[in-house]
Amino acid sequence: MFGLCEETGIIGAFCTLIVPYKGYTEGTVIEEYGSEILIRLTNGKELSVYRDEVIIND
């Protein structure tokens, strides 16, 4: 289960997966859970990934 912690202001930021998911790499951060974040890829798929698996584009 995820624990809630203080937000860092990355919700809504564009991001890029370091390792593509079924050919998709671009997405948007929609939630954050400490060391993990939930992203929505451009194809609509939502993934929970560790922060070090994505590049946050400010």
C-alpha positions in Angstrom: 0.0 0.0 0.0 1.2 3.5 -0.8 1.9 6.0 2.0 1.0 9.6 1.4 3.7 12.2 1.8 4.3 15.8 1.0 3.8 16.8 -2.6 6.8 18.1 -4.5 4.9 20.0 -7.2 5.5 17.6 -10.0 1.8 16.7 -10.6 0.9 17.7 -14.1 4.5 17.7 -15.3 5.5 16.0 -18.5 7.8 13.0 -18.1 9.7 10.5 -20.2 10.1 6.8 -19.3 13.8 5.7 -19.4 12.6 2.2 -20.6 9.7 2.4 -23.0 6.4 0.6 -22.1 5.1 -1.1 -25.3 6.7 1.6 -27.4 5.5 4.5 -25.4 7.7 6.8 -23.4 5.9 10.2 -23.0 3.4 10.9 -20.3 2.1 13.2 -17.5 2.5 12.8 -13.8 -0.9 12.4 -12.2 -0.1 11.3 -8.6 2.9 10.9 -6.4 3.4 8.5 -3.5 6.8 9.1 -2.0 9.3 7.1 -4.0 6.7 6.1 -6.6 4.6 8.2 -9.0 1.6 7.4 -11.1 1.9 8.5 -14.8 -0.5 8.5 -17.7 1.1 7.7 -21.0 0.0 9.3 -24.2 -1.9 6.2 -25.1 -4.0 6.6 -21.9 -2.4 3.7 -19.9 -1.6 4.6 -16.3 1.6 3.2 -14.7 3.0 3.3 -11.2 6.8 3.7 -11.5 9.7 4.6 -9.3 11.0 8.2 -9.6 14.3 7.0 -10.9 12.6 5.3 -13.9 11.4 8.6 -15.4 12.9 11.9 -16.4 10.7 14.8 -15.3 10.6 17.6 -17.9 10.1 20.9 -16.1 
